[in-house]
Amino acid sequence: MTVRIASQGRVGIVTLDQPGRANAFTMAMREEIWRAFDDLAEDEDVRAVILTGANGQYCSGADTGDMGHQGTAAFLRRMRWLHRMVKAVAGIRKPVIAAVDGACVGAGWSLALACDIVIATPQARFCQSFARIGYVPDAGAVWQLSRLVGPMRAKEIVYSARMVDAQEALRLGLVLELVESEALMARALALAASLAEGPTLAIGMAKRQFEAAPGLSLDQYLELEFAMQPLMATTQDHREGLAAAREKRPPHFGGS
């Protein structure tokens, strides 16, 4: 298996591990990542997820050994699995943290962009490398980048296929914070554990708000809130949050 799945407390950890290939993902890995997140989505004991890479790297994108001449049907199958994978990461109703060290390139960067929060080391480097091989970005990269940095900067990053270093990624808001390599997983686990203690049902609904907001007018977005908030008012987490506020104590959320 080139995708390892573990847990620590209420945090699930998905690690890409293909030594010698900077964790480039094969066809088999696309399915493994999809299944991992599909399983984690249904695991009630897991309330936050970390997606990271082994061997001092995050992911260098699709394994070029899987590319080359192939029929249309085979290529479409590759794309379907790519999209299943990225939708599983982006769509899970739990907070997901990308812990990035080393290369984060091509669809590997798309995979990180699908996470809610990215933390990285100073050695992390990001690149939408598709133009170098006559491709367009895939796995939702342009959609994500345009929302995060605006269309003009996103175009410059994509058209040039240049490397974005960790400091620039931080400055552009593509990374939340930089952490030294030896402290990366400890920081990711601490952040994930703190989110796992939160009202994860409400966080999952907030993720839906963030997804919907760019395509809606203010009136349409307020209608979304109008539908969501009365539902959230019926949850046990909301009742617990109110009780904790009144009793001046920390809340104990259960995700229901």
N, C-alpha and C positions, 0 to 999 in steps of 0.2 A: 504494500500500500504506500502510495506517495502522498497521501493526505492523512495526517494523524489527528485523532480526536481524543481529547481528554477533558477533565473537569476539575475545578478547584472550588470547593464550596458551591455557590450558586452560579459560577461562571463557567461557560463552555469555552474550550480553546481548540481552534482549528488551525493546524500547522501544515503548510505546504512544505514538502520535503523531497526534492529530487536533486541529490548531490551531483555536482559537476555540471548542472544545467541551470544554475541560479533559480531553481524552483520553477522553471518554465512548465506550463501545464500541458499535458498530453490530452488526447480525447478521453482516456480513462479518468484522468484527474477532474475533468469537467463534470463527469457524472458523480465522482466521489464527493466533490465540493457541494454539488446540488443535493445529494443524499444526506450529507452531513448537516446542512442547514435545514433541510426538510425534517430530519429527525429532531434537531435542536428546537425547531419551532413547536414541536408537539411535546417536548420534555418540560413538564411543569416545574421540575426542580432546577432547571436552568433559566436564569432571569436576565442574563447579559452574556455577550459572546465576544471573544477576541479572535481576530483573523490575522495570522502572522506567518512568517517564513523561517525555515531553519537555515543553518549553514551561513549565517551572516548576510543573508539576502532575503528579500521579500518575494518578488516574482518578476521574471524577465519577460512575461507575456506567454504567448502560445509557443510551444516547442516547434521550431522550424523543421524538425525531422518529421513532423506530421503533415507538413505542407508539401507543395509541389503539384504535379499534374494529377488531377482527379476529376471524376465526372461530376456533373451538376448535382445529381442526387446525393453523392457523398459530401459535397461541399455544403449543401443545404442542411444535411444532418449535423455537420460540424457547427454551423451557425445556430441551429436549434438548441444544441447542448450548451453552446456558449451563452445563449440568452436565458436558458433555464437556470444556468449557474448564477448569472449576475442578478436575475430576478429573485432567486432564492436568498441571496445575500441582502439585496436592497429591500426585499419585501417582508422579511421576518419582523414580527411585531415585538421585537426586543432590541435594546440598544446594542450596536455592534461597533467595536473599536478595532481599527486597523493599526497594528504595531509594526512599523516599517523600518527596516534596516537595509542598507545596500540598495540593490537595483529594484526599482518599481517602474516597470517599462511596459509600453503597449497595453494590451488588455489586462496585464497585471496591475497597471495604474487604474484602469477602469474598475477593477475589482476593489481596490482601495477606495476609490471615489464612491462606490456603492455603499460603503460603511457610513455610519453616522458621524464618527469622530476618527481623525487620523492623528496619531502621535508618531514621531520619527526620531531617528538619531541624526547627528550632524553628518554622518556618512551616507545618509539616504540620498538617492538621486532619482529623479522622475523624468519620464520622456514619453511623449506620444510619437512613437517611432514609425508609424505606419507609412508616412510619405517616403521614407527611405526605401521601401520595397514596393512602391506604387499602389498602396492600399489607402483606404479611408479608415478613420478610427471606427472601432466597433465596441460592443459591450456597453453602449450607452455613454461613451466618453464625452462626445460633443455636448450631449444633453446635460451631463453633470458639470462639465467645465464652464459652459455658458452661464449656468445658474450661479456658480461659485465666484467666477472672476469677471463675468460680463463677456459679451460676444467678441469684442475687439481683441482683448487679451487672449481669449480662448483661440481665436483664429491665428494669432501670431504663434502661439505654442504649437498648434497643430500643423500649420503650413510649414514652419521652419523645422519641425521634428528635432528641435534642440533639447539639450539637457537642462532641466530645472534643478538647481541644487537645493539642499535642505533649507538654507537661509532664505532663498527667494520663495520657496513654497510656503514658509512660515509667513513671510511678508505679504504674500498674496492671499492668505487665509485658506490655503489648501492643506495646511497642517496646523493643528491646534497648539502644539508645543514640541520642543526638541529635548531629547533626553539622551544621555550617553548610553552607548550600546549595552554596557554591563547592567544598567538600571532600567532598560526598556521594558522588559517583561514585568518587573516588579511594579513599575509605574502603571502599565496597562492593567495589571491585575487589581491594583488599588483603585483605579478609576472605574473599572468594570464592576468591582465588588460594591463600590458606593452606589452605582446606578442600579445594581441588582437589589439593593435595599430599598429602592424607591418604589413608587406606584407604577409598576411596569405595564399594567393595563392602560393607564393614562398616558404613559410614554408611547405605547404602541399607537394609541389614537392620535397623539401629537405628531407622530411620524406621518400619519395619513394627512394631517393638515399641511405639513411641510411639502409633501409630494403634490398636493392639489393646488397650493397657493399660487404658483407662478402662472398657471393657466386660467385662473379665475379673476373676474372683476371683483372689486370690493364687495358689491352686493351679493355676488355668488358665493364668495368666501364666507360672508357673514351668515348666509343660509346654511352653509356647512356647519359652522359653529352652532347655529340654532338647532340643528339636528343632533349634534354630538353632546352638547353640554347637559341637556336634561337626562340623557342616558348615563353620563358619568356621575350625575348626582345620585343615582340609584346604587352605586357600587359600594362594597364594603370598604374599599380603600378610602373613598371620600368620607364615609362616616368615621373611619379611624382617624383620618387627617383632622377632621373637625374636633373630635374628642381630644386628640393630642394637643391641639392648639388651645382648647379651653382649659385643659388640665396642666398646661405648660410642661409638657414632656415630649420626648422624641416619639414620632409615630412609628408604628410597626406594621408596615404594609404587607399584604399577602398576595397582591396581584389579582384581586377579584373584586 
